[in-house]
Amino acid sequence: MPSSCKEIRAALAQCLQESDCVMVHRNSAADCLRPPLVDTLPTQCQQFKRAFGDCRRGMVDMRKRFRGNQPITFQKLQETEQSGEGYQLYAGKSAFAGGKGVTDGNNAAEPDWRELENQKYREQAAAAANKK
């Protein structure tokens, strides 16, 4: 198996081994990944299952044939989980960290770029008129 999916597969296996489905109810890991037991898995295991499926699908995706799958590092997932920042499970940057600021609905809307251009034009026209 290519190296891009190994860490996700290992993380999924570890998550399954620590889940109640395997530890308490004594089901096999393969049984826990199939319906109806898949709904009893923790959210993190369900996310790993989805990420592993996406990674496997990406291996045969012809749109990614030159770049390949973007590898995910399980170590980074553990760091973001401990720090409290959000993470995106498959490729890319963190999905929730580094927001723009408080968005409580009371903030003033940013002016439209056309309004800014019109304002600059009016200031230049006024400066030119004052020069004459």
C-alpha positions in Angstrom: 0.0 0.0 0.0 1.4 3.5 -0.8 2.7 5.5 2.1 0.0 8.1 1.8 -2.6 5.8 3.5 -0.5 3.9 6.0 -0.8 6.4 8.8 -4.5 6.8 8.4 -4.9 3.0 8.4 -2.8 2.7 11.5 -4.8 5.4 13.2 -8.0 3.8 12.3 -6.8 0.4 13.6 -5.7 1.9 16.9 -9.0 3.8 17.3 -10.9 0.6 16.6 -8.9 -1.4 19.1 -9.6 1.2 21.8 -13.4 1.5 21.0 -16.2 0.0 23.0 -17.3 -2.0 20.0 -14.1 -4.1 20.2 -13.1 -3.8 23.9 -16.5 -4.2 25.6 -18.8 -5.9 23.1 -16.0 -8.2 21.8 -16.9 -7.7 18.1 -14.2 -7.9 15.5 -12.8 -4.7 14.0 -14.2 -5.7 10.6 -17.6 -6.2 12.1 -17.4 -2.8 13.8 -16.8 -1.1 10.4 -20.0 -2.5 8.9 -23.6 -1.3 9.5 -25.3 -1.3 12.0 -22.2 -1.4 14.4 -20.5 1.5 12.5 -23.0 3.9 14.1 -21.8 2.9 17.6 -18.2 3.9 16.9 -16.8 7.2 18.4 -16.8 10.2 16.0 -13.1 10.1 15.7 -13.1 6.5 14.4 -15.9 7.4 12.0 -13.7 10.3 10.7 -10.7 8.0 10.3 -12.9 5.5 8.4 -14.0 8.3 6.1 -10.5 9.6 5.6 -9.1 6.1 4.9 -11.8 5.6 2.3 -11.1 8.9 0.7 -7.4 8.1 0.7 -7.9 4.7 -1.0 -10.3 6.3 -3.5 -7.6 9.0 -4.2 -5.1 6.3 -5.2 -7.1 5.4 -8.3 -8.4 8.9 -9.0 -7.1 9.9 -12.4 -7.2 13.6 -11.5 -4.5 13.1 -8.9 -2.3 10.8 -11.0 0.6 13.4 -11.2 0.5 14.8 -7.6 -0.7 11.7 -5.8 -2.6 11.7 -2.5 -1.6 14.4 0.0 -0.1 12.6 3.0 -1.6 13.2 6.4 0.6 12.9 9.5 -1.0 11.3 12.4 1.4 13.1 14.7 0.0 16.4 13.6 -3.5 15.2 14.4 -2.5 14.3 17.9 -0.9 17.7 18.4 -3.9 19.6 17.1 -6.2 17.5 19.3 -4.1 18.4 22.4 -3.8 22.1 21.5 -7.6 22.4 20.9 -7.3 23.7 17.4 -9.5 22.1 14.8 -8.1 19.9 12.1 -9.0 18.6 8.7 -8.5 14.9 8.3 -7.5 14.7 4.7 -5.0 17.0 3.2 -4.8 20.8 3.4 -4.5 23.2 6.3 -6.5 23.2 9.5 -10.1 23.7 8.8 -11.1 25.7 11.9 -7.9 27.4 13.2 -6.9 30.9 12.3 -10.3 32.5 12.0 -10.8 36.1 10.8 -12.1 37.3 14.1 -15.3 37.6 16.1 -18.3 37.3 13.9 -21.2 38.1 16.1 -23.2 40.0 13.5 -22.6 43.4 14.9 -19.5 44.2 12.9 -19.5 46.8 10.2 -19.5 45.4 6.7 -16.4 46.0 4.7 -16.9 48.5 2.0 -17.2 47.2 -1.5 -14.1 47.5 -3.7 -16.1 49.6 -6.3 -17.0 52.1 -3.6 -13.3 52.4 -2.6 -12.3 53.0 -6.3 -15.1 55.6 -6.7 -13.9 57.4 -3.5 -10.3 57.4 -4.8 -11.5 58.8 -8.1 -13.5 61.5 -6.4 -10.5 62.5 -4.3 -8.3 62.7 -7.3 -10.9 64.7 -9.2 -11.3 67.1 -6.3 -7.5 67.5 -6.0 -7.2 68.2 -9.7 -10.1 70.8 -9.5 -8.4 72.6 -6.6 -5.1 72.8 -8.6 -6.8 74.7 -11.4 
